[in-house]
C-alpha cells in the first residue's frame, strides 16, 4: 500500500506538470523563511503551527517562501522523525558555522540567511534583490533562470529546488511529544541543487535539473520552492515558488 501511494503521488505531480508551470519572483525581493524543526522536540509544535498558518497569508510566494527542514539529531532520543534528513542537519550546522557558533537548536528560524524570530517582523537585513528568478516545470524537468541585469561570469551562483509537502500528519507515540498528533506544512521532501551557467546572452544564468522525489507518500498538498545563492554561500539572494497540487 505504501508503494502504491508513493507511485500515485509521483503520478499526480507529473500529470499536473504535463503542461509547463512557471513560477517567478518578479523584480522585488522575495524572502526565504526556513524553519529547522523535529517531531522529537517538545518546543517545536508551536513553531510548526506558526509556519503552517502562512498558508493563508496574502504574501505567500509573492513576498516570502516558507520551507520546513526536519533535522535528525533528535531521532535517537525516543522518536524517529520520518521527515528528518541528515542533509538538513548538515545545512543547519553550516548556518551555525557561518554565524560563528558550534551549536544548533530547534526550533530555529532563518530569514534570508540570518537567525530570526517571527516577533522581529519582516525587516530585511540583506538589502535589495540582486535579480529575478524564474522556474519552469514540465513533467519532472525543472529549468531555472536567474537574470541580474548585468553581465555575469560562469559558476558564481547556485539554484536550489525543493519539493514541499503539506497536510502531513504524524501520530507521535514516543519521546517528548508522545501522545500528540502533529501537523506539518511546507515540509522539504526533497532538495536538488545545481550550478547556474551563462546562456548565450551573457545576462541570464540557467540550470536544468529534475524535480526531487518525495520522501514520504502522504502529502495532501505539494508545492515547489526555489532560491538562488552565491556559490559556497547559504544566503538566499532571491526566491520563488508555488503550489503544484
C-alpha positions in Angstrom: 0.0 0.0 0.0 2.8 2.4 0.8 4.5 1.8 -2.5 1.1 2.3 -4.3 0.6 5.7 -2.5 4.2 6.7 -3.4 3.7 6.0 -7.1 0.3 7.7 -7.1 1.8 10.8 -5.5 4.5 11.0 -8.1 1.9 10.5 -10.8 -0.1 13.4 -9.5 2.9 15.7 -9.6 4.0 14.8 -13.1 0.4 14.8 -14.5 -0.2 18.2 -13.1 3.1 19.4 -14.6 2.5 17.8 -18.1 1.9 21.4 -19.4 4.6 23.8 -18.3 4.1 25.5 -15.0 6.1 28.7 -14.3 6.9 30.5 -11.1 8.7 33.8 -11.0 9.9 36.1 -8.2 9.4 39.3 -10.2 11.8 42.2 -9.6 11.1 42.6 -5.9 12.9 40.7 -3.2 11.2 37.5 -2.1 12.4 36.3 1.3 13.2 32.7 2.1 11.9 31.8 5.6 13.4 28.5 6.9 12.4 26.6 10.0 14.6 23.8 11.4 12.4 21.5 13.5 11.8 18.0 14.7 8.9 15.8 15.8 11.1 14.8 18.8 11.3 18.3 20.2 8.6 19.4 22.6 9.1 23.1 21.9 8.8 22.7 18.1 5.0 22.3 17.6 4.2 26.0 18.1 6.8 26.9 15.6 5.4 24.3 13.1 1.9 25.8 13.6 3.1 29.3 13.0 4.8 28.3 9.7 1.7 26.3 8.7 -0.5 29.3 9.2 1.3 31.1 6.5 -0.7 29.0 4.0 -3.4 31.7 4.3 -1.1 34.7 4.3 -1.6 37.1 1.3 2.2 37.4 1.0 2.8 33.7 0.4 5.0 33.1 -2.7 4.9 36.9 -3.6 6.8 38.3 -0.5 8.2 35.1 1.1 8.7 31.4 0.5 8.5 29.2 3.6 10.3 25.9 3.9 10.4 23.5 6.9 13.6 21.3 7.3 13.4 18.4 9.7 16.7 17.6 11.3 17.7 14.2 12.6 19.7 14.9 15.8 16.6 14.3 17.9 16.0 10.8 16.4 18.0 8.9 19.0 16.0 10.4 21.9 12.9 8.3 21.8 11.2 9.2 18.5 12.4 8.8 14.9 11.1 11.7 12.8 10.2 10.2 9.4 10.6 13.6 7.8 14.1 14.1 9.1 17.2 14.1 6.9 20.9 14.3 7.7 21.4 16.6 4.8 19.1 19.1 6.5 21.0 18.7 9.8 24.2 19.5 7.9 22.6 22.6 6.5 21.7 23.9 9.9 25.3 23.2 11.1 26.6 25.1 8.1 24.4 28.1 9.1 25.7 27.9 12.7 29.3 27.9 11.5 28.6 30.9 9.3 27.2 32.7 12.4 30.3 31.8 14.4 28.6 29.1 16.6 29.2 25.4 17.1 25.7 24.8 18.4 22.4 24.0 16.7 18.9 24.1 18.2 15.2 23.6 17.4 13.1 25.3 16.6 15.4 27.6 14.6 14.1 30.2 12.2 16.3 31.6 9.5 15.3 34.5 7.2 17.4 35.3 4.2 20.4 33.6 5.8 20.2 35.2 9.2 18.9 33.9 12.6 15.4 35.3 13.0 12.2 35.2 15.1 8.7 35.9 13.8 8.3 38.5 16.5 11.1 40.5 15.0 9.0 41.4 12.0 9.8 41.4 8.3 12.7 43.8 8.1 15.3 42.5 5.6 18.9 42.7 6.8 20.3 41.8 3.4 19.1 44.7 1.3 17.7 44.8 -2.2 17.3 41.9 -4.6 20.1 41.0 -6.9 18.0 39.7 -9.7 14.8 37.9 -10.9 14.4 34.2 -10.5 12.0 32.0 -12.6 11.5 28.3 -12.6 9.6 26.3 -15.3 8.4 22.8 -14.5 7.4 20.4 -17.2 6.9 16.8 -16.1 9.8 16.2 -13.7 12.1 18.6 -15.6 12.9 21.9 -13.9 14.6 24.8 -15.7 15.7 27.7 -13.6 16.7 31.1 -14.9 18.3 34.0 -12.9 18.6 37.4 -14.5 20.6 40.1 -12.8 20.5 42.8 -15.5 24.3 42.8 -15.7 27.0 40.6 -17.3 27.9 37.6 -15.1 30.8 35.2 -15.1 30.5 31.4 -15.0 30.0 29.5 -11.8 29.1 32.3 -9.4 25.6 31.1 -8.5 23.7 28.0 -7.4 20.0 27.3 -7.6 18.2 25.1 -5.0 14.9 23.4 -5.9 12.8 21.9 -3.1 9.7 19.7 -3.3 7.4 20.7 -0.4 4.7 18.7 1.2 1.7 19.9 3.2 -1.2 18.4 5.2 1.2 15.9 6.6 0.0 14.3 9.9 2.1 12.2 12.3 0.8 10.5 15.5 3.8 10.5 17.9 3.9 7.5 20.2 7.2 8.1 22.0 9.7 10.9 23.0 8.9 14.4 24.2 5.7 14.7 22.1 4.3 11.3 23.0 0.5 11.2 22.5 0.4 14.2 20.2 -0.8 14.4 16.6 1.5 16.8 14.7 0.5 18.6 11.6 3.1 19.9 9.1 3.1 22.3 6.1 5.9 23.4 3.7 8.0 20.3 4.6 11.0 19.8 2.4 10.5 16.3 1.0 13.5 16.5 -1.4 16.1 19.0 -2.4 18.1 19.4 -5.6 21.0 21.8 -6.2 22.6 22.8 -9.4 25.2 25.4 -10.6 23.8 28.1 -12.8 25.6 28.7 -16.2 25.5 31.5 -18.6 23.1 31.4 -21.6 24.0 32.9 -25.0 23.1 36.5 -24.0 25.5 36.6 -21.1 22.8 38.2 -18.9 20.8 35.2 -17.9 22.1 32.2 -15.8 20.3 28.9 -16.4 20.3 25.5 -14.8 18.3 22.3 -15.6 17.6 19.6 -13.1 14.9 17.1 -12.1 12.2 17.7 -9.5 13.2 15.8 -6.4 11.2 12.7 -5.5 9.1 12.9 -2.3 10.5 11.2 0.8 7.0 10.4 2.2 3.8 9.5 0.3 1.1 11.1 2.3 1.2 14.8 1.5 -2.2 16.3 0.8 -0.6 19.3 -0.8 2.6 19.7 -2.9 4.5 22.8 -3.7 7.8 23.9 -5.3 10.3 26.3 -3.7 13.4 27.6 -5.4 16.1 30.1 -4.3 19.4 31.3 -5.6 22.7 31.7 -3.6 26.2 32.6 -4.5 28.4 29.5 -4.8 29.7 28.3 -1.3 27.3 30.7 0.5 24.0 29.8 2.1 22.5 33.3 2.0 19.5 33.4 -0.4 19.5 36.2 -3.0 16.1 35.7 -4.5 13.3 33.1 -4.1 10.1 31.9 -5.8 7.7 29.1 -5.6 4.1 28.0 -5.8 1.5 25.2 -5.4 1.7 22.1 -7.6 -1.4 20.4 -6.2 
